[in-house]
């Protein structure tokens, strides 16, 4: 569920001396201006896998709560496994014991996502079946480490990412094969606040997690994910339409100057063809798996 978070100390009056205390953080990286001997910002350190930073006007911590838990329990800096509600609460508890007033300090970014085991290689689904989000092409399709298939769709206040999680960690065990990850990164505090999330403590509230999930499913439903098309099983005229509708350039360039009514008719026509030829089994399976995984995680 919850993965990356960024937590901002707008008032760093307590945070900065706490981080600068060597009893709390034995190692602290600072910037030294050589000629004057002046210590400049930022000051950086780590709490296990979490980045801890003091800037000139504020302080923050960021990174994956999921990875933090795995590092504390298994000494593994990874997040391919399940991260349950009880695991989340333990991670929040740990941060609360090691940072000042962290549970009530504002969250400014948050990732909410799931690892699901799919019936065929995740990279195949992403490459062949995941087409668009809100009829727009992906903005990025490269993993930071170059492993696996990824498609990321950028919007002004959130990102949608879908990628091959098993390939990211090069897992060889059968239980980790075909792991697909779907996640939403909220990049505006206001949107999180609208969902009931102001700080880490709010993530203990299952109603807030339910709202985050409903938001994620709403974003998922706006993805264009269709099954592979076999030309011989589709009427020629419909096949040509499907090829046209599958192309993001059609929506972003060819008809961008058309009226809203025209675009809506084309979308309805695309959806009707998907229904006519039952091309939504992949999307339906992914949706079902996301719901099942959320129910499992929040109840454990």
LOGU-247138 format. One record per residue: x, y, z of N, C-alpha, C, O in turn; residue number from 1. Coordinates in steps of 0.1 Angstrom, whole numbers. Layout:
X, Y, Z, X, Y, Z, X, Y, Z, X, Y, Z, NUM .
...
END
This chain:
8, -12, 0, 0, 0, 0, 9, 13, 0, 13, 17, -11, 1 .
12, 18, 12, 20, 30, 13, 34, 26, 10, 40, 17, 15, 2 .
40, 35, 2, 55, 32, -2, 62, 45, 1, 65, 48, 13, 3 .
66, 53, -9, 74, 65, -7, 66, 76, 0, 54, 78, -3, 4 .
72, 83, 9, 66, 95, 15, 77, 106, 16, 89, 103, 17, 5 .
72, 118, 16, 81, 129, 19, 74, 137, 30, 62, 141, 28, 6 .
81, 140, 41, 75, 146, 52, 83, 159, 55, 95, 158, 57, 7 .
76, 170, 55, 82, 183, 56, 81, 190, 69, 70, 191, 75, 8 .
92, 194, 75, 93, 202, 87, 94, 217, 83, 105, 222, 80, 9 .
82, 223, 82, 83, 237, 78, 90, 246, 89, 97, 255, 86, 10 .
87, 242, 101, 94, 248, 112, 105, 238, 117, 102, 228, 122, 11 .
118, 241, 114, 128, 232, 118, 135, 235, 131, 146, 230, 133, 12 .
129, 243, 139, 136, 247, 152, 139, 236, 161, 149, 237, 168, 13 .
131, 225, 161, 134, 214, 169, 141, 203, 161, 150, 196, 166, 14 .
137, 202, 149, 143, 192, 140, 158, 193, 138, 165, 183, 139, 15 .
162, 205, 135, 176, 208, 132, 186, 204, 143, 195, 197, 141, 16 .
184, 209, 155, 193, 205, 166, 192, 191, 170, 202, 185, 174, 17 .
181, 184, 168, 180, 170, 170, 188, 162, 160, 196, 153, 164, 18 .
188, 166, 147, 196, 159, 137, 211, 162, 139, 219, 154, 136, 19 .
214, 174, 143, 228, 178, 145, 234, 172, 157, 246, 172, 159, 20 .
226, 166, 166, 231, 160, 178, 238, 147, 175, 231, 138, 170, 21 .
251, 145, 177, 258, 133, 174, 253, 120, 181, 255, 109, 177, 22 .
246, 123, 193, 240, 111, 200, 228, 105, 192, 225, 94, 193, 23 .
222, 114, 183, 211, 109, 175, 215, 104, 162, 210, 94, 157, 24 .
225, 111, 156, 230, 108, 142, 245, 109, 142, 250, 120, 141, 25 .
252, 98, 144, 267, 99, 145, 274, 104, 133, 285, 110, 133, 26 .
267, 103, 121, 273, 108, 109, 264, 118, 102, 252, 115, 100, 27 .
269, 130, 99, 262, 140, 93, 270, 147, 82, 281, 151, 84, 28 .
265, 147, 70, 272, 153, 58, 268, 168, 57, 256, 171, 56, 29 .
278, 177, 57, 275, 191, 56, 284, 197, 45, 293, 190, 40, 30 .
280, 209, 40, 288, 216, 30, 297, 226, 36, 293, 234, 44, 31 .
310, 225, 34, 320, 234, 39, 325, 243, 28, 330, 239, 18, 32 .
323, 256, 30, 330, 266, 21, 344, 267, 26, 347, 272, 37, 33 .
353, 263, 17, 367, 261, 21, 374, 274, 26, 381, 274, 36, 34 .
372, 285, 19, 380, 297, 22, 375, 304, 35, 383, 309, 43, 35 .
362, 304, 37, 357, 311, 49, 355, 301, 61, 354, 306, 72, 36 .
354, 288, 58, 352, 279, 68, 337, 278, 72, 334, 272, 82, 37 .
328, 285, 64, 314, 285, 67, 307, 271, 64, 310, 266, 53, 38 .
299, 267, 73, 291, 255, 71, 278, 259, 64, 271, 267, 70, 39 .
276, 253, 53, 264, 257, 45, 254, 245, 44, 258, 234, 46, 40 .
242, 248, 40, 232, 238, 38, 233, 232, 24, 239, 239, 15, 41 .
228, 220, 21, 220, 212, 31, 229, 203, 40, 241, 201, 37, 42 .
223, 199, 51, 229, 189, 60, 222, 176, 57, 209, 176, 57, 43 .
229, 165, 55, 222, 153, 52, 227, 141, 60, 239, 140, 64, 44 .
218, 132, 64, 221, 120, 70, 210, 110, 67, 202, 112, 58, 45 .
210, 98, 74, 201, 88, 71, 196, 82, 84, 203, 80, 94, 46 .
183, 78, 84, 178, 69, 95, 175, 56, 88, 164, 55, 82, 47 .
184, 47, 89, 183, 34, 82, 182, 37, 67, 191, 43, 61, 48 .
171, 34, 61, 169, 37, 46, 163, 50, 43, 161, 54, 31, 49 .
159, 58, 53, 152, 71, 51, 162, 82, 50, 172, 83, 58, 50 .
161, 91, 40, 169, 103, 38, 164, 113, 48, 152, 116, 49, 51 .
174, 119, 55, 171, 130, 65, 179, 142, 60, 191, 142, 59, 52 .
172, 153, 58, 178, 165, 52, 174, 178, 59, 162, 180, 62, 53 .
184, 187, 62, 181, 200, 67, 185, 210, 56, 196, 211, 52, 54 .
175, 217, 51, 178, 228, 42, 178, 241, 49, 177, 242, 62, 55 .
180, 252, 42, 182, 265, 49, 170, 269, 56, 170, 275, 67, 56 .
158, 267, 50, 146, 272, 56, 136, 261, 62, 126, 264, 68, 57 .
140, 248, 59, 131, 238, 64, 139, 225, 65, 150, 224, 61, 58 .
132, 214, 69, 138, 201, 70, 128, 191, 64, 116, 193, 64, 59 .
133, 179, 60, 124, 169, 55, 131, 155, 56, 143, 154, 57, 60 .
122, 145, 56, 127, 131, 55, 119, 125, 43, 107, 129, 41, 61 .
125, 116, 36, 118, 110, 25, 124, 96, 22, 135, 93, 26, 62 .
116, 88, 16, 119, 75, 11, 108, 65, 14, 97, 69, 18, 63 .
110, 52, 11, 100, 42, 12, 98, 37, 26, 107, 31, 31, 64 .
86, 38, 31, 83, 31, 44, 83, 16, 43, 86, 9, 52, 65 .
80, 11, 31, 80, -3, 28, 95, -8, 29, 97, -19, 35, 66 .
104, -1, 22, 118, -5, 23, 123, -4, 37, 132, -12, 41, 67 .
119, 6, 44, 123, 8, 58, 120, -4, 66, 128, -9, 74, 68 .
107, -9, 65, 103, -20, 73, 111, -33, 69, 116, -40, 78, 69 .
113, -35, 56, 121, -47, 52, 135, -46, 57, 142, -56, 60, 70 .
141, -34, 57, 155, -32, 62, 155, -35, 77, 165, -42, 81, 71 .
146, -30, 84, 146, -32, 99, 144, -47, 102, 150, -52, 112, 72 .
136, -54, 95, 132, -68, 98, 142, -78, 91, 146, -87, 97, 73 .
145, -76, 78, 152, -85, 70, 166, -80, 66, 174, -88, 60, 74 .
169, -68, 69, 181, -61, 64, 182, -62, 49, 193, -65, 43, 75 .
171, -60, 43, 170, -60, 28, 164, -47, 23, 152, -43, 28, 76 .
170, -39, 15, 165, -26, 10, 157, -29, -3, 162, -26, -14, 77 .
145, -34, -1, 137, -38, -13, 122, -37, -9, 119, -36, 3, 78 .
113, -37, -19, 99, -36, -16, 91, -44, -26, 80, -40, -31, 79 .
96, -56, -29, 88, -65, -39, 78, -73, -32, 69, -79, -38, 80 .
78, -74, -18, 69, -83, -11, 57, -75, -6, 56, -63, -10, 81 .
48, -82, 2, 37, -75, 7, 40, -66, 19, 49, -69, 27, 82 .
33, -55, 20, 35, -45, 31, 22, -43, 37, 14, -35, 32, 83 .
19, -50, 48, 5, -50, 54, 3, -38, 62, 12, -30, 65, 84 .
-10, -37, 67, -14, -26, 76, -5, -26, 89, -1, -16, 93, 85 .
-4, -38, 94, 4, -39, 107, 18, -35, 105, 25, -29, 113, 86 .
24, -39, 93, 38, -35, 90, 39, -20, 89, 49, -14, 94, 87 .
29, -14, 82, 29, 1, 81, 29, 8, 95, 36, 17, 97, 88 .
20, 3, 104, 20, 8, 117, 33, 7, 125, 37, 16, 132, 89 .
40, -4, 123, 53, -6, 129, 63, 4, 124, 71, 9, 132, 90 .
63, 6, 111, 72, 16, 105, 69, 30, 110, 79, 37, 114, 91 .
57, 34, 111, 53, 47, 117, 58, 48, 131, 63, 58, 136, 92 .
56, 37, 139, 60, 37, 153, 75, 39, 154, 80, 46, 163, 93 .
83, 32, 145, 97, 33, 146, 102, 48, 143, 110, 53, 150, 94 .
96, 54, 133, 99, 68, 130, 96, 77, 142, 103, 86, 145, 95 .
84, 74, 148, 80, 82, 159, 89, 82, 171, 91, 91, 179, 96 .
96, 70, 173, 106, 69, 184, 119, 75, 181, 128, 77, 190, 97 .
122, 78, 168, 135, 82, 164, 136, 96, 157, 147, 100, 154, 98 .
125, 103, 156, 125, 116, 150, 115, 125, 158, 105, 119, 163, 99 .
117, 137, 160, 109, 146, 168, 95, 149, 161, 95, 154, 150, 100 .
84, 146, 168, 71, 150, 164, 68, 146, 150, 60, 152, 143, 101 .
73, 134, 145, 72, 130, 131, 58, 126, 128, 53, 128, 116, 102 .
51, 120, 137, 37, 115, 134, 27, 126, 130, 17, 123, 124, 103 .
30, 138, 135, 21, 149, 132, 27, 160, 123, 21, 171, 122, 104 .
38, 157, 116, 44, 166, 107, 38, 163, 93, 36, 152, 89, 105 .
37, 174, 85, 29, 173, 72, 36, 164, 62, 48, 165, 59, 106 .
28, 156, 55, 32, 148, 44, 29, 156, 31, 18, 161, 29, 107 .
39, 158, 23, 38, 165, 10, 37, 157, -2, 32, 161, -12, 108 .
43, 145, -1, 42, 135, -13, 40, 121, -7, 44, 118, 4, 109 .
33, 113, -15, 30, 99, -10, 28, 90, -22, 21, 94, -32, 110 .
33, 78, -22, 30, 68, -32, 22, 57, -26, 24, 53, -14, 111 .
11, 53, -33, 2, 43, -29, 1, 33, -40, -3, 36, -51, 112 .
5, 21, -37, 6, 11, -48, 6, -3, -43, 6, -6, -31, 113 .
5, -13, -53, 4, -27, -50, 13, -35, -59, 14, -32, -71, 114 .
18, -46, -54, 25, -56, -61, 15, -68, -63, 10, -73, -53, 115 .
12, -71, -75, 2, -82, -78, 9, -93, -87, 16, -90, -96, 116 .
6, -105, -84, 11, -117, -92, 2, -119, -103, -10, -122, -101, 117 .
6, -117, -115, -2, -118, -127, 1, -131, -135, 11, -138, -132, 118 .
-8, -135, -144, -8, -148, -150, 2, -150, -162, 4, -161, -166, 119 .
8, -138, -166, 18, -139, -177, 28, -128, -173, 26, -120, -165, 120 .
40, -129, -180, 50, -119, -177, 45, -105, -176, 39, -100, -186, 121 .
49, -98, -165, 44, -84, -164, 49, -75, -175, 42, -66, -180, 122 .
62, -77, -180, 67, -69, -191, 59, -71, -203, 57, -61, -211, 123 .
53, -82, -205, 45, -85, -217, 32, -77, -216, 27, -71, -226, 124 .
25, -77, -204, 13, -69, -202, 16, -54, -204, 8, -48, -211, 125 .
27, -50, -199, 29, -35, -199, 33, -31, -214, 28, -21, -218, 126 .
40, -39, -221, 45, -36, -234, 33, -37, -244, 31, -28, -253, 127 .
25, -47, -243, 15, -51, -253, 1, -46, -250, -7, -43, -259, 128 .
-3, -45, -237, -17, -43, -233, -19, -29, -227, -30, -23, -229, 129 .
-9, -24, -220, -11, -11, -213, -8, 0, -224, 3, 2, -228, 130 .
-18, 7, -228, -17, 17, -239, -16, 31, -235, -6, 38, -238, 131 .
-25, 36, -227, -26, 50, -224, -32, 52, -210, -38, 43, -204, 132 .
-32, 64, -205, -39, 68, -193, -47, 81, -197, -40, 91, -201, 133 .
-60, 81, -196, -68, 92, -200, -65, 96, -215, -65, 108, -218, 134 .
-63, 86, -223, -60, 87, -237, -48, 95, -240, -46, 101, -251, 135 .
-38, 95, -231, -25, 101, -233, -14, 90, -232, -15, 81, -224, 136 .
-4, 92, -240, 7, 83, -240, 16, 85, -227, 15, 95, -220, 137 .
24, 74, -225, 33, 75, -213, 43, 86, -215, 47, 89, -227, 138 .
49, 91, -204, 59, 101, -205, 73, 95, -203, 83, 100, -208, 139 .
74, 84, -196, 86, 77, -193, 84, 62, -194, 73, 57, -191, 140 .
94, 55, -200, 93, 40, -200, 106, 33, -197, 109, 23, -202, 141 .
114, 40, -189, 127, 34, -185, 128, 33, -170, 126, 43, -163, 142 .
132, 22, -164, 135, 20, -150, 148, 28, -147, 156, 29, -156, 143 .
149, 33, -135, 161, 40, -131, 173, 31, -132, 184, 36, -136, 144 .
172, 18, -130, 183, 9, -130, 184, 1, -143, 192, -8, -145, 145 .
175, 4, -153, 175, -2, -166, 169, -16, -166, 170, -23, -177, 146 .
162, -20, -155, 157, -34, -155, 142, -34, -156, 135, -25, -150, 147 .
137, -43, -165, 122, -44, -165, 115, -34, -174, 122, -24, -179, 148 .
102, -35, -175, 94, -26, -184, 87, -17, -175, 81, -21, -164, 149 .
86, -4, -178, 79, 6, -170, 72, 15, -180, 77, 19, -190, 150 .
60, 20, -176, 53, 31, -182, 48, 40, -171, 41, 36, -162, 151 .
52, 53, -173, 48, 63, -163, 41, 74, -170, 45, 79, -180, 152 .
29, 78, -164, 21, 89, -170, 21, 100, -160, 16, 99, -149, 153 .
26, 112, -164, 27, 124, -156, 15, 133, -157, 10, 136, -168, 154 .
10, 137, -146, -1, 147, -146, 3, 158, -136, 13, 157, -129, 155 .
-4, 169, -136, 0, 180, -128, 1, 178, -113, 10, 184, -106, 156 .
-7, 169, -108, -7, 167, -93, -6, 152, -89, -7, 149, -77, 157 .
-3, 144, -99, 0, 130, -96, 6, 123, -107, 6, 128, -119, 158 .
13, 111, -104, 19, 103, -114, 12, 89, -114, 9, 85, -103, 159 .
11, 83, -125, 7, 69, -125, 18, 60, -131, 24, 63, -141, 160 .
22, 50, -123, 33, 41, -128, 28, 27, -128, 21, 22, -119, 161 .
32, 19, -138, 29, 5, -139, 42, -1, -144, 47, 2, -155, 162 .
47, -11, -137, 60, -17, -141, 62, -31, -136, 55, -36, -128, 163 .
73, -37, -141, 76, -51, -138, 85, -51, -126, 96, -47, -126, 164 .
79, -55, -115, 86, -55, -102, 96, -66, -100, 106, -64, -94, 165 .
93, -78, -105, 102, -89, -104, 115, -87, -111, 126, -90, -106, 166 .
114, -81, -123, 126, -78, -131, 134, -67, -124, 147, -67, -125, 167 .
128, -58, -117, 135, -47, -111, 145, -53, -100, 156, -48, -99, 168 .
140, -64, -94, 149, -70, -83, 155, -83, -88, 162, -90, -80, 169 .
153, -87, -101, 160, -99, -106, 157, -111, -98, 166, -119, -95, 170 .
144, -113, -93, 141, -124, -85, 140, -137, -93, 134, -137, -104, 171 .
146, -148, -88, 146, -160, -95, 136, -170, -90, 134, -181, -96, 172 .
130, -168, -78, 121, -178, -72, 107, -177, -78, 103, -166, -81, 173 .
101, -188, -79, 88, -189, -86, 78, -180, -79, 70, -174, -86, 174 .
78, -178, -66, 68, -170, -59, 69, -156, -63, 59, -148, -62, 175 .
80, -151, -68, 82, -137, -72, 81, -135, -87, 83, -124, -92, 176 .
78, -146, -95, 77, -144, -109, 64, -136, -113, 54, -137, -105, 177 .
65, -129, -124, 53, -122, -129, 47, -112, -119, 35, -112, -116, 178 .
55, -104, -112, 50, -94, -103, 49, -81, -110, 59, -75, -115, 179 .
36, -76, -111, 34, -63, -117, 30, -53, -106, 23, -56, -97, 180 .
36, -41, -107, 33, -31, -97, 25, -19, -103, 29, -14, -114, 181 .
14, -15, -97, 7, -4, -101, 7, 6, -89, 4, 2, -78, 182 .
10, 19, -92, 11, 28, -81, 7, 42, -85, 9, 46, -97, 183 .
2, 50, -76, -1, 64, -78, 9, 72, -69, 10, 69, -57, 184 .
15, 82, -74, 23, 91, -65, 16, 105, -65, 14, 111, -75, 185 .
11, 108, -53, 5, 121, -51, 16, 131, -48, 24, 129, -40, 186 .
16, 142, -56, 26, 152, -56, 22, 165, -50, 30, 175, -50, 187 .
9, 166, -46, 4, 179, -40, -2, 176, -26, -10, 167, -25, 188 .
2, 183, -16, -3, 181, -3, -18, 183, -2, -25, 176, 5, 189 .
-23, 193, -10, -38, 196, -9, -46, 183, -13, -56, 181, -7, 190 .
-42, 176, -23, -49, 164, -27, -49, 153, -16, -59, 146, -14, 191 .
-38, 152, -10, -37, 142, 2, -46, 147, 13, -53, 139, 19, 192 .
-46, 160, 16, -55, 165, 26, -70, 162, 23, -78, 159, 32, 193 .
-73, 163, 10, -87, 161, 6, -91, 146, 8, -103, 143, 10, 194 .
-81, 137, 9, -83, 123, 11, -82, 120, 26, -83, 108, 30, 195 .
-80, 130, 35, -79, 128, 49, -65, 125, 54, -63, 122, 66, 196 .
-55, 127, 46, -41, 125, 50, -34, 138, 51, -31, 145, 41, 197 .
-30, 141, 64, -22, 153, 66, -8, 149, 71, 1, 156, 69, 198 .
-7, 138, 79, 5, 134, 85, 6, 119, 86, -3, 112, 82, 199 .
17, 114, 91, 19, 99, 92, 8, 93, 101, 4, 82, 98, 200 .
4, 99, 111, -5, 94, 120, -19, 91, 113, -26, 81, 117, 201 .
-22, 99, 103, -34, 97, 95, -34, 84, 87, -44, 78, 84, 202 .
-22, 78, 85, -21, 66, 77, -24, 54, 86, -25, 42, 81, 203 .
-26, 55, 99, -31, 45, 108, -46, 43, 106, -51, 33, 110, 204 .
-52, 53, 101, -67, 53, 100, -71, 45, 87, -68, 49, 76, 205 .
-78, 34, 89, -82, 25, 78, -92, 32, 68, -92, 29, 56, 206 .
-100, 42, 73, -109, 49, 64, -101, 58, 55, -104, 59, 43, 207 .
-90, 63, 59, -81, 71, 50, -75, 62, 40, -74, 66, 28, 208 .
-70, 50, 44, -64, 41, 34, -75, 36, 24, -72, 34, 12, 209 .
-87, 35, 29, -98, 31, 19, -100, 42, 9, -102, 39, -3, 210 .
-99, 55, 13, -101, 66, 4, -89, 66, -6, -91, 69, -18, 211 .
-77, 64, -1, -65, 63, -10, -67, 52, -20, -64, 54, -32, 212 .
-73, 41, -16, -75, 30, -25, -85, 33, -36, -84, 31, -48, 213 .
-96, 39, -31, -107, 43, -41, -102, 53, -51, -105, 52, -63, 214 .
-93, 62, -47, -87, 71, -56, -78, 64, -66, -78, 67, -78, 215 .
-70, 54, -61, -61, 47, -70, -69, 39, -80, -66, 38, -92, 216 .
-80, 32, -76, -89, 25, -85, -95, 34, -95, -97, 30, -107, 217 .
-99, 46, -91, -105, 56, -101, -94, 59, -111, -98, 61, -123, 218 .
-82, 61, -107, -71, 64, -117, -69, 52, -126, -66, 53, -138, 219 .
-69, 40, -120, -67, 28, -128, -78, 27, -139, -75, 23, -150, 220 .
-90, 29, -135, -101, 28, -144, -100, 37, -156, -106, 34, -167, 221 .
-92, 48, -155, -90, 57, -166, -79, 53, -175, -75, 61, -184, 222 .
-73, 41, -173, -63, 36, -181, -69, 29, -193, -79, 23, -192, 223 .
-62, 30, -205, -67, 22, -216, -58, 9, -217, -46, 10, -221, 224 .
-63, -2, -212, -56, -15, -212, -65, -25, -219, -76, -28, -215, 225 .
-60, -30, -231, -69, -39, -238, -61, -51, -242, -48, -51, -243, 226 .
-68, -62, -245, -62, -75, -248, -55, -74, -262, -58, -65, -270, 227 .
-46, -83, -265, -40, -84, -278, -50, -87, -288, -59, -95, -286, 228 .
-49, -81, -300, -59, -82, -311, -54, -92, -321, -43, -91, -326, 229 .
-63, -101, -324, -60, -111, -335, -68, -107, -347, -80, -107, -347, 230 .
-61, -103, -358, -68, -97, -370, -79, -106, -375, -89, -101, -380, 231 .
-76, -119, -376, -85, -128, -382, -98, -130, -374, -108, -135, -380, 232 .
-98, -126, -362, -111, -127, -354, -119, -115, -353, -129, -114, -346, 233 .
-115, -105, -361, -122, -92, -360, -126, -87, -374, -118, -89, -383, 234 .
-138, -82, -375, -142, -77, -388, -132, -66, -393, -128, -58, -386, 235 .
-129, -66, -406, -119, -57, -412, -121, -43, -408, -111, -36, -405, 236 .
-133, -38, -409, -135, -24, -407, -133, -21, -392, -127, -10, -388, 237 .
-137, -30, -383, -135, -28, -369, -120, -29, -365, -115, -22, -357, 238 .
-113, -38, -372, -99, -40, -370, -91, -27, -373, -83, -22, -365, 239 .
-95, -20, -384, -88, -8, -387, -91, 3, -377, -82, 11, -374, 240 .
-103, 3, -372, -107, 13, -362, -99, 11, -349, -94, 20, -343, 241 .
-98, -2, -345, -91, -5, -333, -76, -1, -334, -70, 4, -324, 242 .
-70, -4, -345, -56, 0, -347, -54, 15, -346, -45, 20, -340, 243 .
-64, 23, -351, -63, 37, -350, -65, 42, -336, -58, 50, -331, 244 .
-75, 36, -329, -78, 40, -315, -68, 36, -305, -66, 43, -295, 245 .
-60, 26, -308, -49, 21, -299, -37, 31, -300, -29, 30, -291, 246 .
-36, 39, -309, -25, 48, -311, -27, 61, -304, -36, 68, -307, 247 .
-18, 64, -294, -20, 76, -287, -19, 89, -296, -25, 99, -293, 248 .
-12, 88, -307, -11, 99, -316, -25, 103, -321, -27, 115, -324, 249 .
-34, 93, -323, -47, 96, -328, -54, 106, -319, -60, 116, -323, 250 .
-53, 104, -305, -60, 112, -295, -53, 125, -293, -59, 135, -290, 251 .
-40, 125, -293, -32, 136, -289, -29, 146, -301, -27, 158, -298, 252 .
-29, 141, -313, -26, 149, -324, -37, 150, -335, -41, 161, -338, 253 .
-41, 138, -340, -51, 138, -351, -64, 145, -348, -69, 152, -356, 254 .
-69, 143, -335, -82, 149, -332, -82, 159, -321, -92, 162, -315, 255 .
-70, 164, -318, -69, 174, -307, -77, 187, -309, -81, 193, -299, 256 .
-79, 190, -322, -86, 203, -325, -101, 200, -326, -109, 210, -328, 257 .
-106, 188, -325, -120, 184, -326, -127, 188, -314, -121, 191, -303, 258 .
-140, 189, -315, -149, 193, -303, -149, 182, -293, -146, 171, -295, 259 .
-153, 186, -281, -155, 176, -270, -165, 166, -273, -163, 154, -269, 260 .
-175, 169, -280, -186, 160, -284, -180, 149, -294, -183, 137, -293, 261 .
-172, 154, -304, -166, 145, -313, -157, 135, -306, -157, 123, -309, 262 .
-148, 140, -297, -139, 131, -289, -147, 121, -281, -143, 109, -280, 263 .
-158, 125, -275, -165, 116, -267, -171, 105, -275, -172, 93, -271, 264 .
-176, 108, -287, -182, 98, -296, -171, 88, -300, -174, 76, -300, 265 .
-159, 92, -302, -148, 83, -306, -145, 74, -294, -142, 62, -296, 266 .
-145, 80, -282, -142, 72, -270, -152, 61, -268, -149, 50, -265, 267 .
-165, 65, -270, -176, 56, -268, -175, 45, -279, -178, 33, -276, 268 .
-171, 49, -291, -169, 39, -302, -158, 29, -298, -159, 17, -300, 269 .
-147, 34, -293, -136, 26, -289, -140, 16, -278, -137, 4, -279, 270 .
-147, 21, -268, -152, 12, -257, -162, 2, -262, -162, -9, -257, 271 .
-170, 6, -271, -180, -4, -277, -173, -15, -284, -177, -27, -283, 272 .
-162, -12, -291, -154, -23, -298, -147, -32, -288, -146, -44, -290, 273 .
-142, -26, -277, -136, -34, -267, -146, -44, -261, -143, -56, -259, 274 .
-158, -39, -259, -169, -48, -253, -173, -58, -264, -175, -70, -261, 275 .
-174, -54, -276, -179, -63, -287, -170, -75, -289, -175, -86, -291, 276 .
-157, -73, -288, -148, -84, -290, -141, -89, -277, -131, -96, -277, 277 .
-147, -85, -266, -143, -90, -252, -127, -88, -251, -120, -97, -248, 278 .
-123, -76, -253, -109, -72, -252, -105, -66, -239, -94, -60, -237, 279 .
-113, -68, -228, -111, -62, -215, -107, -72, -204, -107, -69, -193, 280 .
-104, -84, -208, -101, -95, -198, -88, -91, -190, -88, -94, -178, 281 .
-78, -86, -197, -66, -82, -190, -68, -71, -179, -64, -72, -168, 282 .
-75, -61, -183, -78, -50, -174, -87, -55, -162, -85, -51, -151, 283 .
-97, -63, -166, -106, -68, -155, -98, -77, -145, -100, -77, -133, 284 .
-88, -85, -150, -80, -93, -141, -72, -85, -132, -71, -87, -120, 285 .
-65, -74, -138, -57, -66, -130, -65, -58, -119, -61, -57, -108, 286 .
-77, -54, -123, -86, -47, -113, -90, -56, -102, -89, -52, -90, 287 .
-93, -68, -105, -97, -78, -95, -85, -81, -86, -87, -82, -73, 288 .
-73, -82, -91, -62, -85, -83, -58, -74, -74, -54, -76, -62, 289 .
-60, -61, -79, -57, -50, -70, -67, -49, -58, -63, -46, -47, 290 .
-80, -52, -61, -89, -52, -50, -86, -63, -40, -87, -60, -28, 291 .
-83, -75, -45, -80, -86, -36, -67, -83, -27, -67, -86, -15, 292 .
-57, -77, -34, -45, -74, -26, -48, -63, -16, -43, -64, -4, 293 .
-55, -53, -19, -58, -42, -9, -66, -48, 3, -62, -46, 14, 294 .
-76, -57, 0, -83, -63, 11, -74, -72, 20, -76, -72, 32, 295 .
-65, -79, 14, -55, -87, 21, -46, -78, 30, -45, -81, 42, 296 .
-41, -68, 24, -31, -60, 32, -37, -52, 43, -32, -51, 54, 297 .
-49, -46, 41, -55, -38, 51, -60, -46, 63, -62, -41, 74, 298 .
-62, -59, 61, -67, -68, 71, -57, -76, 78, -60, -86, 85, 299 .
-44, -73, 75, -33, -81, 81, -23, -71, 87, -13, -76, 93, 300 .
END
